[in-house]
Amino acid sequence: MDEAIALCNSGDLVDAGPAVPFDVNYAGQTCRAFAIRYQGAVHAYLNRCTHVAMELDWQPNRFFDDTGRWLLCGTHGAVYQPDTGQCAGGPCRGGLVKIQLSERDGVVHWHTAYNVKPVEF
């Protein structure tokens, strides 16, 4: 069952700027995820490099390289396309796990899917 959960205000995400972090349940584990804005659209992914399951951000909530064109793994140097999460270079296998977002009335929502659920405390 898909559920839309308010994540943040639209203004909290600026193009190629800092991400908004959130927690999800993925494959039975609590994992960090992040939402970004790229070329006007919002995107979200698990914060997990496909090379080695480590968090990507090179500083807290910072995922974009200096050009603002790529998501960069701060540990391994793997590069991902911000709009698809697909590997674009470096030591990565496949793409990032995408989390469905939508934006309406000034609010960004994330949508639960069969493999990514809200963390219940």
N, C-alpha and C positions, 0 to 999 in steps of 0.2 A: 504494500500500500504506500503510495507516494504522499508525502506531507510537505507543505511549504512552511519553512521556519524563518522568521525575520532574523537576518544576520547583522545588518548594519544600515546606516543611512547611506544613500547614494553618494553624498559628498565626502564620505569617509574614504572612498576609493578614487584616487586620481591616476591618470594615465602614467604607467611605468613608475608609480610611487610605492610607498610602503603598503604591505599587505595587511589584511585584517585576519588574524588567526582565529581558529575555532577547533573544537574537539569533536571527533566523530568516532563511531564504533565501526571498525572495518575488520572483517574476518575474525570477529570475537575479541578484538583488542582495541583499547582506546588509543587513537592516533591523532596527531595534530594535522590540521588542514589549513589552507590559506586561500583567501580570496584576493584577486587583483583586478585592476582595470587595464585593458590594453586596447588601444585604438578605439576608445569609447565604449567597448563592450566589457562586461564583467565575466570573469572566469574563476574557477576554484579547482584545487587539486589537493590530494594528500601530500603532506610535507615529507615525502620519502623519495630519495634518489633511486632510480632503477638499477644503478650500478651496484651499490651496497645500500641497504635499507637504513640510511642516515638522513637526518633532516637537511634540507637544501640551503636554508638561509645563511648567508655569509655574515650578517648581523641580524639581530632580532627583527623579524618581519621585513627583511630586505632580500629580495630574490632577483631583481633585475640587474643586468650588468650595467656598466657605465654608459652604454649607448641607449639603454632603455628598450632595446630590441629583443633581448633574449633573457630567459630565466636561467640562472647559473647556479650549479651546485658549488657551494663554498668549500667543500672538502675535496671533491674529485675533479672539478672543472667541467663536468658534463653540462651541455647546453641544450635547452628545451625551447620549443616554440611556445610563446605565451598564449596563443589563441587555441592551440590544439593539445599542448603538452607532449607532442612528439619529440623524440630525440633528434637534435640537429647537429650533434657533434660531441666528441669526447667519449669517455667511458660510460656509455649508458646502453641499456637493453630495452628497446621499445619505448613506450611513453609513460608519462605520469598518469596516475589514476584520477580521472576527471570527476568532478562533483557538479551536478547540474545546478545552475543559478538562474534566477530571473530577477528583473528589476521593474518595479511599478510604484507609482505614487511616491517617489523619493526614497524607497526602501529596497534594499537588496535582500532577496530570499534565497535560501538553498533548499533544494528538493531532495528528500530522502529517496534512496533507491534500494534495490534488493541487497546490495552489499555495503552500503554506507548509511548508517543510522545515527540519530542523535545519541549522545552519551547521556545516560541516565545516572544521576547522582543520588 
